[in-house]
Amino acid sequence: MIGTNKIDAEETVATILADLPHLMQGRAELDNPATLLDGRCVRPVDWQSWLRLDAAEIALGTTRQADRVKIADLDAMLQACHGIEH
């Protein structure tokens, strides 16, 4: 039931937050997540990136007489997010 899932989610989040200081102990790289991601060659999807994906899905929809067409392939999704033509 949805109500049960909400209670479970609240308990899970509370447990993670309680453990967070211990989990982060000795992890200086977590002080700046952007630097950590950059060091791992991970390009994050920010709000502007998501807006590009949204626009690409809507554009696909217009070619198929639909409100939007979901881009489900991860590589195609990231290409749309980062403005890479495919």
C-alpha positions as CSV (number, residue, x, y, z in Angstrom):
1,M,0.0,0.0,0.0
2,I,1.2,3.5,-0.7
3,G,0.8,4.6,2.9
4,T,3.0,1.8,4.1
5,N,5.7,2.6,1.5
6,K,5.7,6.2,2.7
7,I,6.4,5.1,6.3
8,D,9.1,2.7,5.1
9,A,10.7,5.5,3.1
10,E,10.7,7.9,6.0
11,E,12.3,5.3,8.3
12,T,14.9,4.5,5.6
13,V,15.8,8.1,5.1
14,A,16.0,8.7,8.8
15,T,18.4,5.8,9.2
16,I,20.6,7.0,6.3
17,L,20.8,10.5,7.8
18,A,21.7,9.1,11.2
19,D,24.5,7.0,9.7
20,L,25.7,9.8,7.4
21,P,28.4,11.3,9.6
22,H,30.0,7.8,10.1
23,L,29.7,7.0,6.4
24,M,31.5,10.2,5.4
25,Q,34.3,9.9,8.0
26,G,37.6,10.1,6.2
27,R,36.1,10.9,2.9
28,A,37.5,14.3,2.1
29,E,36.6,13.9,-1.6
30,L,32.9,14.2,-0.6
31,D,33.5,17.9,0.5
32,N,33.2,18.9,-3.2
33,P,31.0,16.4,-5.2
34,A,31.6,18.4,-8.4
35,T,35.4,17.8,-8.1
36,L,34.8,14.1,-7.4
37,L,32.5,13.7,-10.4
38,D,34.9,15.6,-12.6
39,G,37.8,13.4,-11.5
40,R,35.8,10.4,-12.5
41,C,34.9,11.9,-15.9
42,V,31.2,12.0,-14.9
43,R,29.2,14.8,-16.5
44,P,26.3,15.6,-14.2
45,V,22.8,16.4,-15.5
46,D,21.8,19.8,-14.1
47,W,18.5,21.6,-14.5
48,Q,19.5,23.1,-17.8
49,S,20.5,19.7,-19.1
50,W,17.1,18.3,-18.0
51,L,15.3,21.1,-19.8
52,R,17.2,20.1,-23.0
53,L,16.1,16.5,-22.6
54,D,12.5,17.7,-22.0
55,A,12.6,19.8,-25.2
56,A,14.0,16.9,-27.2
57,E,11.2,14.6,-26.0
58,I,8.6,17.2,-26.9
59,A,10.2,17.7,-30.3
60,L,10.1,14.0,-31.0
61,G,6.5,14.0,-30.0
62,T,5.6,16.6,-32.6
63,T,7.1,14.4,-35.4
64,R,4.8,11.6,-34.3
65,Q,1.6,13.5,-33.4
66,A,2.1,13.0,-29.7
67,D,2.7,15.3,-26.7
68,R,6.2,13.8,-26.3
69,V,8.2,10.6,-27.0
70,K,10.1,9.4,-24.1
71,I,13.8,8.9,-24.7
72,A,14.5,5.7,-22.8
73,D,18.0,4.8,-24.0
74,L,20.6,6.1,-21.5
75,D,23.1,7.1,-24.1
76,A,20.5,9.0,-26.2
77,M,19.1,10.6,-23.0
78,L,22.6,11.9,-22.0
79,Q,23.2,13.1,-25.5
80,A,20.0,15.1,-25.4
81,C,20.8,16.4,-22.0
82,H,24.2,17.7,-23.1
83,G,23.0,19.0,-26.4
84,I,24.8,16.4,-28.5
85,E,23.1,15.7,-31.9
86,H,22.6,12.1,-32.7
